[in-house]
Amino acid sequence: MTAPDHDHDDAPAAPDHDHDDAPAAPDHDHDDAPAAPGADELSVRDRALLALERRPWPGPGAKERAIREELGISPVRYYQLLNALIEDERALREDAVTVNRLRRVRDARRGRR
């Protein structure tokens, strides 16, 4: 029996250049990072925004409380996301009634300014 050849064990490992130069993945806040849906699908967050908007609200403050508790974002951020979402054709396909109602409300507010 011959001893195994260990000459290569003493040499330092060659650096893996395929991975060393790759930039690190950006660290996104969870409320800004959309899920990875298919090109024609809304993210889970976008669906949650529409679902929250469909619900009736018993009084002032209830919706804002639900936004904070259920979505974990501020009401200001919620409305920013919602305003962008109602321009998305995928949202219109997902929930045309809600999206068209929100567009009408937005357009009426713009008309009063």
N, C-alpha and C positions, 0 to 999 in steps of 0.2 A: 504494500500500500504506500502510496505517496502522500505527502502532506498537501493539503489544499493550498492553492496559490493565493496569497493574501497581499501581493504587491499593490493591488489597486486600493486596498483598505487604508494604506498609509497616505495616499494622495488626497489633498483636499477636494471636496466635491466641487464640480464646476457650477458656477452660478446659473440659475434658471432665468435667463433674460426674458423669456416669454412672459413671466409674471412679475419680475422686479420693477419693470418700467411702467407697468399698468397703473393708471391713476386709481386712487381709492374711490370707492363708491360714495356719492354724496350722502350725507346724513340728513334726512328730511324729517320734519315734524310730522307725526302721524296724521294730523288733520289736513295737511297739504298734499300728502302723498296718495295719489289715487291708487286703487287696486289695479291689478294688471288684467283688466277684462279684455275680451276680444275687441276688435276695431269697431264693432257695431253694438257693443254692450256698455251700459253705464256701470260705474264702479259701485261697490257696496255703499260707500258714503253718499254718492249721488242719489241712489235709491232711497236711502234713509232720509235725505233732505226732502225728497218728494213725498215720502210717506208722512213725515212730520207736518208738512204743509197741507196735506189732505185732511188732517184731523180737525174736528171742531174744538174750540177752546172755550172753557166755561167763563173765564174772566181775565182781567188784566194780570199779567205776570205769569200766568200758567204756561204759556208758550215759551217764554224766555227761560223759565225754570226747566222745562222739558229739554230745551236746546242744550243747556249747560249739563244737565244730568244724563241725558241719553246720548248726546253726540260728543260731549266733552269739549265743546268750543263755546266761545262767547257769542251772544246774539249778533254783534256787529259782524263777526267773521261768518256766521250763518247766512246773513243777508248778502254779504259779498259773494259767497259761494253760490247762493241761490240765484242771484242776478246773473251770474255768468252761466249757470246751468240752464236757465230758461232760454238762452240763445242757442243751446246745443240741440241739434236735430234729433239726436238719440233720446234726449229727454222728452221731446215732443212725441216720438214714437212710443216711448214707454208709458207716458201718462198725458195724453193730449188735453184732457179736460183741465187738469191742474195747471199745466204749462200755459194753455191759452187764457185761463182765468188770471194767472199772474202777469201775463203780458198785457192783458186789458187793464189791470190795476196800474201797472207801471205806466202805460201810455196815458191813462187818465190823469195820473199825477204829473206827468210831463206837460200835459195840456194846460194844467192849472198854473204852471210856473210862469 
